[in-house]
Amino acid sequence: MSSITPIRDPKTDHLLSPANSALILIDYQPLQVNSVRSMDHVELVKNIVTVSKVAKGFNVPIVLTTVNVESGINKPTIKHIKAVLPDVKEIDRTTVNSWEDKEFQDAVKALGKKKLVVCALWTEVCLSFPALDLIKEGYEVYAIVDAVGGTSTIAHETALRRMEQAGVQLISVTQYACELQRDWNRLDTKQVFFDALMENGSFFVETLRW
């Protein structure tokens, strides 16, 4: 069965595409990861690394921010993400809400993208606050629910409800990869797509490797 050609304009598509979206990563630092109680830490790190690999593989613009590194209070982005994104500059800030930091605001505005996929720790603070502000600023905001975490399950889930009520669209790691790929015939990103689904457990690994 053949695909529809030509494909929809990736810049004006109502779905996420590499051409119309950007990825925002907020505060994936050791202290924040270790304080997450809404999901297993290993699973959380694995998922956000997969998200980072997908974004990089699809050439999606990325903004990476940390909090309180320059002050000496906190450590930089975890090595697992930095290994995937060694060339992405970290924007360090003191504000709890990233959107209240001028350098962060300037970086996001410079992307020229209206669709922003935002991942952050914690869900109830460093994700929800900028997400709510971005919605107010007219952006379309997406949160990857299985790549973020809160200080408790109820804190995480309540924050997701608040954001969704405000217009944030909730997606998953698997949905993110599939929405960017859309067609197995897109051969330049096929391997990135396949690897992401393998790493995320979306495929039955033993069967595919056989």
SULGINOR-V418181 format. One record per residue. N is the residue number from 0. NEAR is the number of other ideal C-beta (glycine too) atoms within 10 Angstrom. Layout:
N:NEAR + N:NEAR
This chain:
0:2 + 1:5 + 2:11 + 3:7 + 4:6 + 5:6 + 6:13 + 7:12 + 8:10 + 9:15 + 10:9 + 11:9 + 12:16 + 13:9 + 14:12 + 15:24 + 16:21 + 17:18 + 18:16 + 19:18 + 20:25 + 21:21 + 22:26 + 23:26 + 24:25 + 25:28 + 26:24 + 27:27 + 28:20 + 29:13 + 30:13 + 31:22 + 32:17 + 33:11 + 34:13 + 35:20 + 36:15 + 37:21 + 38:17 + 39:11 + 40:13 + 41:8 + 42:13 + 43:19 + 44:18 + 45:18 + 46:25 + 47:26 + 48:19 + 49:25 + 50:27 + 51:25 + 52:18 + 53:28 + 54:26 + 55:16 + 56:20 + 57:23 + 58:12 + 59:23 + 60:18 + 61:20 + 62:21 + 63:21 + 64:26 + 65:21 + 66:23 + 67:17 + 68:16 + 69:13 + 70:9 + 71:7 + 72:10 + 73:16 + 74:14 + 75:16 + 76:20 + 77:17 + 78:11 + 79:14 + 80:22 + 81:16 + 82:10 + 83:19 + 84:19 + 85:7 + 86:7 + 87:19 + 88:11 + 89:18 + 90:19 + 91:18 + 92:21 + 93:11 + 94:16 + 95:14 + 96:17 + 97:29 + 98:16 + 99:14 + 100:19 + 101:9 + 102:12 + 103:21 + 104:16 + 105:10 + 106:19 + 107:24 + 108:11 + 109:10 + 110:16 + 111:8 + 112:20 + 113:14 + 114:18 + 115:25 + 116:27 + 117:26 + 118:27 + 119:25 + 120:26 + 121:23 + 122:27 + 123:22 + 124:19 + 125:25 + 126:29 + 127:26 + 128:20 + 129:29 + 130:29 + 131:18 + 132:16 + 133:22 + 134:16 + 135:11 + 136:15 + 137:7 + 138:21 + 139:18 + 140:23 + 141:23 + 142:23 + 143:22 + 144:22 + 145:21 + 146:28 + 147:29 + 148:30 + 149:25 + 150:17 + 151:15 + 152:12 + 153:12 + 154:18 + 155:23 + 156:15 + 157:15 + 158:23 + 159:21 + 160:11 + 161:15 + 162:24 + 163:13 + 164:8 + 165:14 + 166:14 + 167:24 + 168:13 + 169:14 + 170:18 + 171:15 + 172:24 + 173:18 + 174:16 + 175:27 + 176:26 + 177:17 + 178:16 + 179:25 + 180:22 + 181:18 + 182:12 + 183:10 + 184:11 + 185:16 + 186:8 + 187:9 + 188:19 + 189:13 + 190:10 + 191:19 + 192:20 + 193:15 + 194:15 + 195:25 + 196:19 + 197:15 + 198:18 + 199:20 + 200:14 + 201:15 + 202:15 + 203:10 + 204:12 + 205:7 + 206:7 + 207:10 + 208:8 + 209:6
